Amino acid sequence: MWVNLKNFKEKANLKQELNSLREEVQGKYDFFNILKGNSSPMQRIFKLMEKSAKTNITVSITGETGTGKELVAKAIHYNSPRKKKPLVAVNISAIPNELIESELFGHEKGAFTGANARRIGKFEEANNGTIFLDEIREMDINMQAKLLRVLQEREVTRVGGNTSVKVDVRVIEATHRNLSDEVKKGNFREDLFYRLLGFPIELPPLRERDNDVLLLAKFFLDDFAKENKLGKISFSAEAKEKLKRYPFPGNVRELKAVMDLTVVMSSDGIIQDEDISFRASNAVSDFLTEEMTLKEYNNRIIKNFLKRYDNNVLKVADKLDIGKSTIYRMIQEEKEK
């Protein structure tokens, strides 16, 4: 009797902890907590998110890299009727083509070499909840046909299996590409495109969000300072102007990285314009905008790799997939200048 009562209490405490955790997660992913912004483009996004969360409609999120597509997906799920069920995120671009079917739909024991046991896929994991398919465009065209069938039939068949398994899954997908253009190019199935379109949400780039740059910069600044017990930090007027002028090609993700570094570089609790550095994120952009001949570009790349690998010509030739003679010729030409 004592053992049963003890088990009952433990289960009750566990259930209470689980409910508290769920409430904490839902609060964390409140629309206005997860995405910061007072600009009119973001106010429109908040309204779209609120509308999409009320139903089970498929949501298609587009936007440049770093605009917060996964955060939007999480906010929609945790504010939807499915919020107490699983949210399973899958980055399509991170999975090799030969493994994607098994990853999404599961496999039976012995289905292929290394399949030592049955494994359920991401769709079964997300049953009664939401699956977030990030970078959906990167899916192989043949796999797209199999995904379309699953979405139409609402059932999956594990690799190596014959039995269909019913699944009730809400789909949210995202891409930084224009899927309509990809359909025209033949890279994405038109029937799957319309099946996934559902409720479209296009996230604005940071450069189109007015003073949200300063609002977000202050948020990241305060968050980093609090985490590292650095005290109160503020911006000088010149620093604010520098932030407002920069286009942030990496969007919110880039801004956070810049602000973390900026806090470390600053002193006296005030961020000056010289404390803010965009050089690391601008390196590729600056390189491509320089006017050089193709040979000059090639030589610049070779020099960079030689520096990185301590002038090891054999290793650089292997990394760049070029002949050793090409590297030696460039070195000789540089000496003769």
LUMDOZA-953806 format. One record per residue: residue in three letters; x, y, z of N, C-alpha, C, CB in turn. Coordinates in steps of 0.02 Angstrom, whole numbers, plus 50000, padded with zeros to 5 digits. Glycine has a CB too. Layout:
BEGIN
AlaXYZXYZXYZXYZ
...
//
This chain:
BEGIN
Met500424993950000500005000050000500445006350000499525000050062
Trp500965006250042501425011950047501775013049980501945010950103
Val501975007449947502315007949882501855011049830502555000949859
Asn501225008849829500745011449780500625018949791500085007649784
Leu500565020849855500455027949870501055032149850500315028849946
Lys501655029449861502265032949842502305033749766502895029149867
Asn502135028349729502125028749656501615033849631501975021849625
Phe501045033949663500515038649644500755045849652499885037549686
Lys501095047249708501345053949721501875055949670501635054449791
Glu502315051149654502845052449606502545054049537503325046449600
Lys502045050149518501715051449453501355058149453501215045849438
Ala501045059849509500685066349514501175072049509500295066749580
Asn501755071349543502265076649540502545077349469502835075149590
Leu502655071549437502915071549369502435074849321503065064349345
Lys501785073449330501275076449287501255083949298500585073349302
Gln501315086149361501305093249377501915096849346501305094349453
Glu502495093549350503105096349319503025096949244503715092049337
Leu502725091749214502625091749141502155097349120502345084949118
Asn501615098249158501145103649142501475110549150500535103249187
Ser501885111249202502245117649212502725118949155502625117549279
Leu503065113649132503535114349077503165116449013503915107849066
Arg502595113349002502195115148942501985122448944501575110548937
Glu501755124649003501545131649010502135136348998501245132949079
Glu502725134349022503325138449013503505138948939503915135549054
Val503475133148905503635133048834503145137248794503635125748807
Gln502495136548810501985140448775502085147948786501285138348797
Gly502275149848847502395156948861503005159448823502495158048935
Lys503515155148819504125156948783503985158248710504655151448790
Tyr503505154448682503365155148611502735159248597503285148248580
Asp502545163448644502035168448630502275172848572501875172748693
Phe501825174548527502025178248466502475184148481501405180748430
Phe502305188048533502665194248546503305193048587502215199148582
Asn503365187048615503985185348651504515182648604503835180248706
Ile504285178648557504765175348513505025179848457504455169248483
Leu504605184448435504805189048381504735196248406504375187948317
Lys505275199848402505265206848424505175211448363505915208648463
Gly504725216148369504645220848314504035225248321504625217248250
Asn504135231748310503575236448311503405239148242503735242248357
Ser503795237248192503695239848125503045237148095504285237948079
Ser502775240748047502145238548015502205231747980501915243747964
Pro502785230247947502845223547918502795217947970503505222947881
Met503075219048030503045213948081502355213548114503575215148134
Gln502025219048119501335218948146500885214748101501055226148154
Arg501005215248036500625211247988500785203847997500775213447915
Ile501425202248009501635195248020501295192348082502395194748025
Phe501265196348136500945194048197500215192148184500985199548251
Lys499875196148144499165194848129499095188448088498855200648090
Leu499545187348041499525181348000499665175148042500035181747942
Met500145175648087500305170048131499715168248176500915171748175
Glu499385173448201498805172348245498245168748207498555178948273
Lys498125170848145497595167648105497775160448088497485171648041
Ser498405159348069498605152648048498605147748106499295152748016
Ala498715150248167498745145848225498065142948245499045149648284
Lys497535146048223496865144048245496615137748211496385149648232
Thr496915135848154496685130048117497265125248104496355132148050
Asn497115119948067497635115048049497905116047979497355107948056
Ile497765121747949497985122947881498745122547875497735129747857
Thr498985119847819499705119647806499965126747800499855115547741
Val500545128047829500835134747828501485134547788500965137547899
Ser501545139247741502145139747699502515146247718501965139547623
Ile503105145547748503485151347770504075152547723503735150247843
Thr504115158547697504675160347654505025166547683504435161747581
Gly505645167547661506025173247686506765171847679505845174847758
Glu507155177147679507875176447673508165172647733508205183347667
Thr508755170047724509105166647778509195171347838509795163947754
Gly509025168847897509125172847958508535177147978509705177247949
Thr507955176347944507375180547961506945177448016506945181647899
Gly507085171148036506715168148092506165163348072506435173448133
Lys506255159648018505725155147994505555149548045505925152047927
Glu506075146648075505945141348123505605144048186506595137848142
Leu505785150048207505455153048265504705154148252505785159648283
Val504545156148192503845157148174503465150548176503785160448103
Ala503785145348149503475138648150503335136448222503925133548114
Lys503805137448266503715135548336503165139548369504365136348374
Ala503145146048355502625150248385501935148148362502755157648367
Ile501865146448298501225144348272501005137848306501255143348195
His501465133048311501285126648342501075127548414501875121748338
Tyr501475131148454501345131748525500765136448542501965134148559
Asn500465139348491499865143348500499265140248463499975150548477
Ser499345134048443498825130648404498475125448448499125127248342
Pro497925122448423497585117148461498025111048472496955115148424
Arg498585110448434499035104748441499615106148489499305102848374
Lys499585111448526500155113748566500395108648618499975120048601
Lys499965104148640500165099148689500445092748657499585097348734
Lys500455092648591500715086948554501405088648525500225084948497
Pro501755083748496502445084948474502515089948417502745078548453
Leu503055093648419503285097648362503955094448341503365105348380
Val503975091848280504575088548255504865092548197504415081148233
Ala505475094948206505795099048154506285094748114506165105048186
Val506275095548049506715091848004507035096847956506335086347965
Asn507705097147956508065101247908508235096947848508715104347940
Ile507855097747794507935093547735508635094047706507415095447682
Ser508925100047706509575101047676510135097447714509725108447673
Ala510005095447776510525092247817510515084647812510445094247889
Ile510045081847773509975074547768510165072247698509255072347785
Pro510625067447692510805064847625510195061947590511345059447632
Asn510175062547523509605060247484509435052947497509745061247411
Glu509955048747506509835041647514509535039847582510475037747504
Leu509525044547629509265043247695508615046847710509775045247747
Ile508415051347666507835055647681507185051747689507755060847627
Glu507085046547647506455042747651506405039147719506415037647594
Ser506955035947739506965032547804506875037447861507625028747813
Glu507185043347855507145048347908506425050847917507605054247893
Leu506085051947862505405054647865504875049347880505225058147800
Phe504955043447848504415038347852504605032147892504225036347783
Gly505235031647915505445026047955505645020047912504885024048001
His505875014747945506065008647909505955002447953506805009047886
Glu505894996847919505814990447954506504987247964505344985747915
Lys506554982748010507174979148022507384975447959507104974248081
Gly508024976247939508284972847880508114976247814508024965947879
Ala507824982247817507624985647755508244987347713507234992147772
Phe508804988547745509424990047710510004988647758509444997547685
Thr510604988847733511194987547774511224992547832511834987847732
Gly511264989847892511294994247950510624995147984511565000847931
Ala510084992847952509414993447982509314987448029508844993647927
Asn509584987948089509584982248136508944981748177510174982848182
Ala508524986848172507894986748209507394991348174508004988948283
Arg506764990248189506254994648162506345001648192505534991948177
Arg506235006648150506285013548174505715017648144506975016748155
Ile505355021248186504815025448159505125031948133504275026948213
Gly504805034948083505055041048052504775047348086504885041147978
Lys504975052948059504785059348087504025060548083505145065048053
Phe503705057948031502975058948025502605055248081502725056647956
Glu502835049148096502515045548150502675048748218502755038148151
Glu503285051448225503455054948287502995060948298504195057348285
Ala502815064148243502405070248247501655068848247502575074848190
Asn501465062648252500755060848248500335064748299500655053348259
Asn499795067748276499345072048315499655078848331499155068548379
Gly500265080048307500595086348318500775089748253501225085448360
Thr501375092648250501595096548192502275094348169501605104048209
Ile502365093948104503035092748076503255098948038503035086448029
Phe503865101148052504135107148020504675104947971504425112148072
Leu504535105747907505005103847854505375110047831504625100447794
Asp505975110847857506385116747841506785115547778506855118447900
Glu506855120747737507215120347672506925114847628507965119247683
Ile506265114947619505915109947581506145109547509505165111247584
Arg506375115047481506595115047411507185110247399506805122047391
Glu507575108947451508165104747442507995097347436508645105747500
Met507365095647440507165088647434507215086347362506445087647459
Asp507495080347352507565077347286506885076747252507905070447291
Ile506875077847186506245077847148505865071347154506385079347074
Asn506225065547158505895059047166505585058347235506405053347153
Met505935061047285505675060747353505055065247360506215062847404
Gln505035070547321504455074947323503815071247306504555080847274
Ala503855066547259503265062547239503025058247298503435058047178
Lys503485055447336503305051347393503005055547449503915047547419
Leu503275061547458502995066047508502285068147489503435072347517
Leu502175069447425501515071347401501005065947418501525072747326
Arg501195059647406500735054047420500565053847495501055047347398
Val501065054747538500935054647610500455060247630501605055347648
Leu500545066147601500105071747618499395070547593500385078147587
Gln499335067247535498665065947507498305060347545498725064147434
Glu498665054947559498355049047589498355049247665498715042847566
Arg498765053747694498825054247766499035047547798498175056647797
Glu499515044347766499785038147791500495037247765499335032147770
Val500895033647802501585032347781501695024747778502095035647830
Thr502165022847736502395015947733503135015947746502225012547663
Arg503345012547798504055012347816504455008947761504165008847883
Val505075011147752505515008047703505595000647720506215011647700
Gly505474996347670505524989147681504894986047709506094987747728
Gly504374990047718503744987547745503184987547694503544991747805
Asn502644984147710502064983747665501434986647696501934976547646
Thr501454988047760500864990447796500874998047801500834987347867
Ser500305001047785500245008347791500055010247862499725011047741
Val500335015747885500195018247952499865025047947500845018647995
Lys499275025747973498915032047971499255037248015498175031047992
Val499305043447990499595048848030499165055048024500315050348007
Asp499095058448080498725064848082499235070248100498125064748135
Val499495073548049500045078248058499905084848024500705075348032
Arg500015090248061499985096848030500675098448001499765102348082
Val500695101147940501325102547906501455110047904501335099547835
Ile502065111947925502315118747915502965117947878502405122747984
Glu503035121247821503655120747783503955127647771503525117147715
Ala504605127647759504945134047749505495133347697505235136547816
Thr505655138847666506205139147618506425146347609506005136047550
His507065147247593507305154047578507265155447503508025155047603
Arg507045150447465506985151247392506265152947372507205144847356
Asn506195155147310505525156447282505285149947250505545162347230
Leu504825146347283504615139847258504255140347191504155136547308
Ser503905145847179503565146747115504075146847058503155153347114
Asp504635150247069505175150347019505485143447011505715155447038
Glu505555139847067505845133147064505405128347026505965130447136
Val504745129347030504275125246991504385126546916503545126847010
Lys504455132846897504575134546827505225131746800504575142146818
Lys505725131246845506375128546825506375120946823506915130946873
Gly505845117946847505815110646848506145107446908506115107846787
Asn506295111546960506635108947019506145106847074507095114147046
Phe505515108847066505025107247117504355105547084504935113247167
Arg504055100147108503425097847078502865102947088503215091147108
Glu502505104347034501955109147038501395106747083501685110546968
Asp501235100147079500685097547121500865097947195500525090347101
Leu501495096647211501705097247281501715104547304502405094047291
Phe501915108947259501925116147274501235118547296502165120147213
Tyr500715116647258500035118847275499775115247338499565117647217
Arg500005109047348499795105347407500075108547471500025098047402
Leu500685111347465501015114247523500855121647534501745113447516
Leu500615124947482500535132247484500125134447545500205134747421
Gly499535131547552499125132847611499075140147630499385129047669
Phe499345141747689499325148547716500035151447710499065148647791
Pro500155155847660500845158447651501015164147698500925160747579
Ile501615163847726501865169247768502565171047743501885167247845
Glu502655177047718503305179247693503615184147743503235182647623
Leu504165182047773504495186147824504905191647792504935181747869
Pro504835197747815505215203347786505945203247807504895209947805
Pro506395205347763507105205947784507175211547834507565207147723
Leu507695211347873507795216347926507855223447899508425214647966
Arg508135224047839508235230747809507565234147793508655230247746
Glu507015230347792506365233247777505935234047840505995228847727
Arg506255233647898505865233747960505985240148001506045227748002
Asp506155245547968506215252048000506665251748062505525254748020
Asn506415254148119506815254548180506845248148220506565260048223
Asp506595242648192506645236248226507375234248236506275230748187
Val507815236848194508535235348202508775237548271508945238948146
Leu508595243548291508805246048356508465242348413508665253548361
Leu507835240848404507455237148455507775230348467506715236448435
Leu507925226848412508225220148417508945220548444508225216748348
Ala509315225548421510005226448444510015227348520510345232448409
Lys509565231348545509515232548618509325226048655509005238148634
Phe508875222348626508665215948656509245211148660508085212848616
Phe509615210248605510195205748604510745208248651510465204948533
Leu510845214748652511345217848696511185216248770511375225448685
Asp510565217648790510365216548859510395209148878509655219148871
Asp510195204848831510185197648843510895195048854509855194048785
Phe511365197148811512055194948816512375197648880512465197248755
Ala512245203948895512525207048956512265203549019512345214548958
Lys511625201949020511325198549078511625191649086510565198149070
Glu511685188149031511955181249033512675181149059511915178148963
Asn513045186349041513755186649061513895191349120514165188749002
Lys513345193549153513395197849213513845203949201513675193749271
Leu513695207549147514105213249128513805220049149514205213249054
Gly513225220049178512915226349198512555229749140513455230949227
Lys512335235849152511945239549103512395242449049511545245049136
Ile512195241648986512575244148929512105247948882512935238348890
Ser512335253448855511915257448810512305259248746511685263948845
Phe511945262148698512235264148634512375271648632511775262148575
Ser512905273548599513005280648584512575282248523513775282348571
Ala512465288648511512055290748453512385288448388511965298448453
Glu513055288848385513425286848325513355279348312514165288748331
Ala513355275448366513285268148358512595266448331513395264648426
Lys512085269948355511405268748329511355270348254510895273048368
Glu511675275748234511665277648163512015272448120511985284448153
Lys512565269748146512935264648109512515258448099513595262948145
Leu512165256348151511725250548146511155251648096511435248848215
Lys510875257648097510315259248052510525259447979509995265848072
Arg511145261347966511385261847897511555255147866511995266347894
Tyr511735250147906511965243747880511375239447857512375240047934
Pro511425236147798510855232447770510735225547800510955231647697
Phe511195222847838511135216347870510895210847822510655216847928
Pro511335208747776511145203447729510985196847764511705202347679
Gly511265195847824511125189847862510525190547909511725187747902
Asn510195196347905509585197847943509675197148019509035193147921
Val509155194748054509155194748127509725190348155508485192348154
Arg509855184848122510395180348144511065183948143510415174048101
Glu511185187848090511805191648086511835197048139511875194648016
Leu511275200448150511255205748200511445203148269510565209048203
Lys511185197248287511345194348352512095192948357510945187848363
Ala512385190048305513105188548306513515194948313513305184748242
Val513305200148276513655206548279513615209548349513375211448227
Met513025209148380512925212148446513315208448500512195212248463
Asp513355201848496513745198048545514475200248544513695190448531
Leu514745200948483515445203148477515525210448500515675202448404
Thr515035214548483515055221648501515095222648576514455225248473
Val514695218848614514705219448687515395217848715514175214848718
Val515705212748687516365210748710516885216248695516585204048678
Met516815219448638517285224548616517195231248652517235225548542
Ser516615232348680516465238848710516775239648780515705239848715
Ser516775245748804517035247148871516635253048901517805248848869
Asp516675253848966516355259349002515595259248997516615265848976
Gly515315253548977514585252948976514245256548919514315255349039
Ile514625259348872514325262848816514635260148751514435270648821
Ile514205258148704514445255548640514545261348592513945250348611
Gln515165262048569515325267148519515305264148449516035270148533
Asp515275268448398515225265848330515825261548311515155271648281
Glu516425263148338517015259248321517005252248353517645262948342
Asp516565251148402516505244548434516115239748389516165245148502
Ile515735242448341515315238348298515695236448235514655241948281
Ser515775229948224516155227548166515715222948124516785223848188
Phe515685224548059515315220348012515805216647966514835224647970
Arg516445217247978516945214647931516885207147919517625216147956
Ala516775203347972516735196047963516155194047917516655192548031
Ser515575197347927514995195547886515045198647817514365197847920
Asn515455203747809515515207047745516065204247701515625214347755
Ala516455199447728517055197147693516905194647622517395191747732
Val516405190347616516235187547551515965192947505515725181847558
Ser515515197247533515215202547493515745207247465514715206447534
Asp516225209247508516765213747486517185210447432517195215747546
Phe517315204047441517725200347393517405200347324517845193147417
Leu516745199147322516405198547258516285205347224515745195047268
Thr516275210647262516145217147232516775220547206515805221647283
Glu517355217747224517975220547196518015218947122518595217647234
Glu518265223747083518325222747011519005219546996518245229446973
Met518995213146980519605209346964519475204846904519835205247025
Thr520005202746872519945197746818519845190946850520575197846770
Leu519625186046809519525179346835520185176546862519235174746780
Lys520735178046827521385175646850521565178646918521935177346798
Glu521415184946927521555188246991521135185247048521425195846986
Tyr520505183747032520085180447082520375173647101519355179547055
Asn520575169747050520865163147063521495163647105521025159746996
Asn521925168447088522545169347126522405171247199522985174647093
Arg521895175447209521715177447277521485171447318521165182947276
Ile521105167047287520855161047321521435156447338520345157347277
Ile521885155447290522455151047302522895153647359522885150247238
Lys523015160247359523425163347413523095162247481523515170947399
Asn522445163047483522075162147546522155155047572521335163747536
Phe522115150047527522185143147548522905141447567521955138447492
Leu523385144447533524085143347551524215145947622524545146847501
Lys523925151647637524005154447704523675150047756523715161647707
Arg523085147447739522705143347786523065136747801522005141947759
Tyr523405133847749523725127347758524485127847759523505122647702
Asp524735133347785525465134247797525875132847735525695129747853
Asn525645135247677526005134747613526125127447591526675138247619
Asn525685123047613525725116047592525395115347524525385111247645
Val525795115447471525545115547402525135109247387526125116047353
Leu525365103447409525005097247396524295097247426525405091247422
Lys524255099647488523605099947521523135104947487523685101747596
Val523405110747468522995115847435522755113347367523395122347426
Ala523195109947330523005107147265522435102147273523605103747232
Asp522475098147327521955093247339521295096747360522175088447394
Lys521335101747403520735105247427520375108847370520925110247482
Leu520765111947324520465115847270520365111747206520905121847255
Asp520595105547209520535101047151520865104047088519785099547137
Ile521475106447096521855109147040522545106047040521895116947045
Gly522915106946985523585104046980524095108047021523795103746908
Lys524615104547044525145107947082525485113247039525665102747108
Ser525535111746974525885116346929525545123146926525925113346859
Thr524885123146933524505129446933524705133746993523735128146935
Ile524785130547050524985134247111525705136747106524905129847173
Tyr526155132247082526855134247076526935139947026527285128247054
Arg526545139746972526575145046921526355151646950526135143246860
Met525825151546990525585157747021526115160547069524925156447059
Ile526425156147108526935158347155527515161647118527195152447198
Gln527715158447062528275161147023528105167946994528455156446967
Glu527475168646968527265175046939527255180546992526575174346908
Glu527055178847053527055183747108527755186047124526725180747170
Lys528235181447122528925183247136529215187847083529345176947142
Glu528995186947021529275190846966528965197646959529175187046902
Lys528455199046997528125205646993528565211247020527465205647032
//
